[in-house]
């Protein structure tokens, strides 16, 4: 695996770099040698956070962990990533359609899963969406007291999503074609 380790408001020391590589070396059995792991270490006031993104053929595996100590964050993120991998493997195994084998997707070798993280969709909601700008979508989201809002972006003509971030700001998700 190839590691890209960067820092925001922190100097990435050799010991931090080694801690990240050591934790993620345990996940090498799932990935090929040319898989890229992007880790960003962030220090903000009283918290120390790590964000990890691993691009795959069909999307991304992404997780973030925040704690008082950077090494604690690094320790905890490995478990989160491994749980996501197991969940995705179960999803592929459960589908009996023409899916590529999990090992061809991003695993090097086969692995037994111990727990079943089945996704249960409890409710399906259908609604009409109208063109609006991102600001109006944020207002609608606040009026509805939701954490996200799907709308047609009047500027781009594509379906977009606004969401409320943990720090109180807003995010906008726009698809790329």
C-alpha positions as CSV (number, residue, x, y, z in Angstrom):
1,X,0.0,0.0,0.0
2,X,1.1,3.5,-0.7
3,X,0.6,6.1,2.0
4,X,0.0,9.8,1.6
5,X,0.1,11.3,5.1
6,X,-0.5,15.1,5.5
7,X,-1.0,17.3,8.5
8,X,-3.1,20.4,9.2
9,X,-1.9,22.5,12.1
10,X,0.5,19.7,13.0
11,X,3.9,18.6,11.8
12,X,3.8,14.9,10.7
13,X,6.7,13.5,12.7
14,X,8.4,10.2,11.7
15,X,6.7,8.5,14.7
16,X,3.2,9.7,13.7
17,X,3.9,8.5,10.1
18,X,5.1,5.1,11.4
19,X,2.1,4.8,13.7
20,X,-0.3,5.3,10.7
21,X,1.7,2.9,8.5
22,X,1.8,0.3,11.3
23,X,-2.0,0.4,11.9
24,X,-2.9,0.2,8.3
25,X,-0.4,-2.5,7.6
26,X,-2.9,-4.8,9.3
27,X,-5.3,-4.0,6.5
28,X,-2.9,-4.9,3.7
29,X,-4.5,-8.3,3.3
30,X,-7.6,-6.6,1.9
31,X,-5.9,-4.4,-0.7
32,X,-3.4,-4.7,-3.6
33,X,0.1,-3.2,-3.4
34,X,-0.8,-0.2,-5.5
35,X,-3.8,0.9,-3.2
36,X,-3.4,4.4,-2.0
37,X,-4.2,5.4,1.6
38,X,-4.7,9.1,2.1
39,X,-4.5,10.1,5.8
40,X,-4.8,13.7,7.0
41,X,-3.9,14.5,10.6
42,X,-5.7,17.6,12.0
43,X,-5.3,19.5,15.2
44,X,-8.1,21.9,16.3
45,X,-8.2,23.5,19.7
46,X,-8.7,20.6,22.1
47,X,-9.2,17.8,19.6
48,X,-6.9,15.7,17.4
49,X,-8.5,14.1,14.4
50,X,-7.5,11.7,11.6
51,X,-9.3,11.5,8.3
52,X,-8.6,8.5,6.1
53,X,-9.7,8.0,2.5
54,X,-9.0,4.9,0.4
55,X,-10.1,5.1,-3.2
56,X,-11.3,1.8,-4.7
57,X,-12.6,0.7,-8.1
58,X,-16.2,1.4,-7.2
59,X,-16.0,4.3,-4.8
60,X,-14.3,5.3,-1.6
61,X,-13.7,3.9,1.9
62,X,-13.7,6.9,4.2
63,X,-13.6,7.3,8.0
64,X,-12.7,10.0,10.5
65,X,-11.9,9.7,14.2
66,X,-11.5,12.4,16.8
67,X,-10.1,12.3,20.3
68,X,-7.8,14.1,22.8
69,X,-4.7,12.3,21.6
70,X,-3.6,11.7,18.0
71,X,-2.3,8.2,18.7
72,X,-5.7,7.2,20.2
73,X,-7.4,8.5,17.0
74,X,-5.0,6.5,14.8
75,X,-5.7,3.4,16.9
76,X,-9.5,3.7,16.6
77,X,-9.6,4.5,12.9
78,X,-8.2,1.1,11.9
79,X,-11.2,-0.7,13.5
80,X,-13.7,1.6,11.7
81,X,-12.1,1.0,8.3
82,X,-12.0,-2.8,8.9
83,X,-15.7,-2.8,9.9
84,X,-16.6,-0.9,6.6
85,X,-14.7,-3.5,4.6
86,X,-16.4,-6.4,6.2
87,X,-19.8,-4.7,5.7
88,X,-19.1,-4.2,2.1
89,X,-17.9,-7.7,1.6
90,X,-21.1,-9.0,3.2
91,X,-23.1,-6.8,0.8
92,X,-21.3,-8.3,-2.2
93,X,-21.6,-11.9,-1.0
94,X,-25.4,-11.4,-0.3
95,X,-26.1,-10.2,-3.8
96,X,-26.4,-13.2,-6.1
97,X,-26.2,-11.0,-9.3
98,X,-23.2,-10.7,-11.6
99,X,-20.9,-9.0,-9.2
100,X,-17.2,-9.0,-9.4
101,X,-15.6,-11.1,-6.7
102,X,-14.7,-9.2,-3.6
103,X,-11.0,-10.2,-3.9
104,X,-11.0,-8.6,-7.4
105,X,-12.6,-5.5,-6.0
106,X,-10.0,-4.6,-3.4
107,X,-8.9,-7.6,-1.5
108,X,-5.8,-9.6,-2.1
109,X,-6.9,-12.7,-0.3
110,X,-10.1,-14.3,1.1
111,X,-11.2,-13.4,4.6
112,X,-14.0,-14.9,6.8
113,X,-16.4,-12.4,8.2
114,X,-17.5,-12.9,11.8
115,X,-20.4,-10.5,12.1
116,X,-23.3,-9.7,9.8
117,X,-23.9,-6.0,9.4
118,X,-27.1,-6.2,7.4
119,X,-28.6,-3.0,6.1
120,X,-32.3,-2.7,6.9
121,X,-34.2,0.1,5.0
122,X,-37.1,0.8,7.3
123,X,-38.8,3.6,5.3
124,X,-38.9,4.7,1.7
125,X,-39.9,8.3,1.1
126,X,-40.8,9.8,-2.3
127,X,-41.0,13.5,-2.9
128,X,-40.9,16.0,-5.8
129,X,-37.9,18.2,-6.0
130,X,-37.8,21.7,-7.5
131,X,-35.0,23.8,-8.9
132,X,-33.4,26.2,-6.4
133,X,-30.0,27.5,-5.4
134,X,-28.0,26.2,-2.5
135,X,-28.9,29.0,-0.1
136,X,-32.6,28.4,-0.6
137,X,-32.1,24.6,-0.1
138,X,-30.3,25.4,3.3
139,X,-33.3,27.5,4.3
140,X,-35.7,24.7,3.4
141,X,-33.6,22.2,5.3
142,X,-33.7,24.4,8.4
143,X,-37.5,24.9,8.1
144,X,-38.0,21.1,7.9
145,X,-35.5,20.6,10.8
146,X,-33.6,18.0,8.7
147,X,-29.9,17.3,8.7
148,X,-29.8,17.2,4.8
149,X,-31.9,18.3,1.9
150,X,-32.0,17.0,-1.7
151,X,-32.7,19.5,-4.5
152,X,-32.1,20.3,-8.2
153,X,-29.4,23.0,-8.3
154,X,-30.8,25.8,-10.5
155,X,-27.2,26.8,-11.5
156,X,-26.0,23.4,-12.6
157,X,-29.3,21.5,-13.4
158,X,-28.2,18.4,-11.5
159,X,-29.4,16.8,-8.3
160,X,-27.4,18.1,-5.3
161,X,-27.5,17.7,-1.5
162,X,-26.9,20.3,1.2
163,X,-26.2,19.1,4.7
164,X,-25.4,20.5,8.2
165,X,-21.9,19.8,9.4
166,X,-20.9,19.1,13.0
167,X,-19.4,22.5,13.4
168,X,-22.6,24.3,12.4
169,X,-21.6,25.1,8.8
170,X,-23.2,23.7,5.7
171,X,-21.9,21.3,3.1
172,X,-22.9,20.9,-0.6
173,X,-22.6,17.7,-2.5
174,X,-22.6,18.0,-6.3
175,X,-22.3,15.0,-8.6
176,X,-19.5,14.9,-11.2
177,X,-20.2,13.3,-14.5
